[in-house]
């Protein structure tokens, strides 16, 4: 299994993201491995129009991005101040992370074009993105550029394995 893209935010079209192969692992920390053409992928960057938004205050914001070739569910966690996961971290750092998440959540509105980066996760058998950051895009051409970039990167980088082309 090729690990070169393991911790890189891989730019993918929604179709490619939603069709990643899922393999359960024996680790409880990372229970699912996602692969594309024998390459392990754990993080992604997608771009599209926000088509739904469901806020559970102090818990999470779940929203959907229509990326042109499919719709991707994204989850932005807002429970950093109450989660046991963050209890052993420096409180100042946790507060900063919580403030950033709240800021991202306030920017997500239906109809806006957003660039989302995060960890690829599985939930009830479906692929979703656990959001690490969000940028609202204002340029109307950004979607077309993102699609072209995804196609170029797939052809020149992602489809090339060590030692030759796929």
C-alpha positions as CSV (number, residue, x, y, z in Angstrom):
1,X,0.0,0.0,0.0
2,X,1.4,3.4,-1.1
3,X,1.6,5.8,1.9
4,X,3.0,8.9,0.1
5,X,-0.2,10.9,0.4
6,X,-1.2,9.6,3.9
7,X,-1.0,13.0,5.7
8,X,-1.6,15.3,2.7
9,X,-4.8,17.2,2.0
10,X,-5.5,15.6,-1.3
11,X,-7.6,17.7,-3.7
12,X,-10.4,15.4,-4.9
13,X,-13.6,15.7,-6.9
14,X,-16.6,14.6,-4.9
15,X,-17.0,11.6,-7.1
16,X,-13.5,10.4,-6.3
17,X,-13.9,11.1,-2.6
18,X,-17.2,9.2,-2.4
19,X,-15.8,6.3,-4.3
20,X,-12.8,5.7,-2.1
21,X,-12.3,2.1,-1.0
22,X,-12.9,1.6,2.7
23,X,-11.0,-1.1,4.6
24,X,-11.7,-1.7,8.3
25,X,-8.6,-1.9,10.4
26,X,-7.9,-3.5,13.8
27,X,-7.0,-0.2,15.4
28,X,-9.7,1.5,17.5
29,X,-8.0,4.9,16.9
30,X,-8.4,4.8,13.1
31,X,-11.0,2.1,12.4
32,X,-11.2,2.7,8.6
33,X,-8.5,3.1,6.0
34,X,-9.4,4.9,2.8
35,X,-7.6,4.1,-0.5
36,X,-7.6,5.3,-4.0
37,X,-5.9,3.1,-6.6
38,X,-3.8,1.4,-3.8
39,X,-2.8,4.7,-2.3
40,X,-3.8,5.4,1.3
41,X,-5.6,8.8,1.8
42,X,-6.5,10.2,5.1
43,X,-7.1,13.9,4.4
44,X,-8.8,15.9,1.7
45,X,-9.6,19.3,0.3
46,X,-13.0,19.8,-1.4
47,X,-14.7,22.8,-2.8
48,X,-18.4,23.5,-3.6
49,X,-21.6,25.1,-2.7
50,X,-23.1,24.7,0.8
51,X,-26.5,23.0,0.2
52,X,-27.5,22.1,3.8
53,X,-26.7,23.2,7.3
54,X,-27.6,21.6,10.6
55,X,-26.3,23.2,13.8
56,X,-26.3,21.5,17.2
57,X,-24.9,24.3,19.5
58,X,-21.8,23.3,21.4
59,X,-21.8,19.9,19.7
60,X,-21.3,20.1,15.9
61,X,-22.2,21.7,12.6
62,X,-23.1,19.2,9.9
63,X,-23.3,20.6,6.4
64,X,-23.3,19.4,2.8
65,X,-21.0,20.6,0.0
66,X,-22.2,20.1,-3.5
67,X,-18.9,19.8,-5.3
68,X,-20.3,19.4,-8.8
69,X,-19.8,15.6,-9.1
70,X,-21.6,14.7,-5.9
71,X,-22.5,15.9,-2.4
72,X,-20.2,15.4,0.5
73,X,-21.2,15.5,4.2
74,X,-18.9,17.6,6.4
75,X,-18.9,17.7,10.2
76,X,-17.3,20.5,12.1
77,X,-17.0,19.7,15.8
78,X,-17.9,22.5,18.3
79,X,-17.5,20.5,21.6
80,X,-13.8,21.2,22.3
81,X,-14.5,22.8,25.6
82,X,-16.5,19.9,27.0
83,X,-14.9,16.9,25.2
84,X,-12.8,14.5,27.2
85,X,-10.6,14.2,24.1
86,X,-9.2,17.7,24.8
87,X,-9.1,17.4,28.6
88,X,-5.3,16.7,28.7
89,X,-4.3,19.6,26.4
90,X,-3.3,23.0,27.4
91,X,-6.5,25.0,28.1
92,X,-5.3,28.0,26.2
93,X,-4.8,25.9,23.1
94,X,-8.2,24.2,23.5
95,X,-9.8,27.7,23.8
96,X,-8.1,28.8,20.6
97,X,-9.2,25.6,18.7
98,X,-12.8,26.1,20.0
99,X,-12.8,29.8,18.9
100,X,-11.6,28.9,15.4
101,X,-14.3,26.2,15.1
102,X,-16.9,28.7,16.2
103,X,-15.7,31.2,13.6
104,X,-15.7,28.6,10.9
105,X,-19.3,27.6,11.9
106,X,-20.5,31.2,11.7
107,X,-19.2,31.6,8.2
108,X,-21.0,28.5,6.7
109,X,-24.2,29.6,5.1
110,X,-26.4,27.9,2.5
111,X,-25.5,29.0,-1.0
112,X,-21.9,30.1,-0.3
113,X,-19.0,28.5,-2.1
114,X,-16.6,27.0,0.5
115,X,-13.3,25.3,0.5
116,X,-13.1,22.6,3.2
117,X,-10.1,20.7,4.4
118,X,-10.2,17.9,6.9
119,X,-9.9,14.2,7.7
120,X,-11.7,11.6,5.7
121,X,-14.0,9.6,8.0
122,X,-16.7,6.9,7.7
123,X,-20.0,7.2,9.4
124,X,-22.7,4.5,9.0
125,X,-21.0,3.2,5.9
126,X,-20.8,6.6,4.2
127,X,-17.8,8.8,3.6
128,X,-17.7,12.2,5.3
129,X,-15.1,14.9,6.1
130,X,-14.3,15.9,9.7
131,X,-13.5,19.5,9.1
132,X,-10.2,21.1,10.2
133,X,-10.7,24.4,8.4
134,X,-13.1,26.3,6.1
135,X,-12.5,29.2,3.7
136,X,-15.5,30.9,2.1
137,X,-14.6,31.7,-1.5
138,X,-15.7,34.9,-3.2
139,X,-14.2,34.4,-6.7
140,X,-16.8,32.9,-9.1
141,X,-14.1,31.1,-11.1
142,X,-12.7,29.2,-8.1
143,X,-14.9,26.1,-8.7
144,X,-13.7,25.6,-12.3
145,X,-10.0,26.1,-11.2
146,X,-10.5,23.6,-8.4
147,X,-12.0,21.0,-10.8
148,X,-9.1,21.5,-13.3
149,X,-6.6,21.3,-10.5
150,X,-8.1,18.0,-9.2
151,X,-8.0,16.5,-12.7
152,X,-4.3,17.6,-13.2
153,X,-3.3,16.3,-9.8
154,X,-5.0,13.0,-10.4
155,X,-3.3,12.6,-13.7
156,X,0.2,13.8,-12.7
157,X,0.5,12.8,-9.1
158,X,-2.2,10.6,-7.6
159,X,-2.4,8.1,-10.4
160,X,1.4,7.7,-10.4
161,X,2.8,5.1,-8.0
162,X,6.4,4.6,-7.0
163,X,8.2,3.0,-9.9
164,X,5.7,3.8,-12.7
165,X,2.2,4.9,-13.8
166,X,-1.0,3.1,-13.0
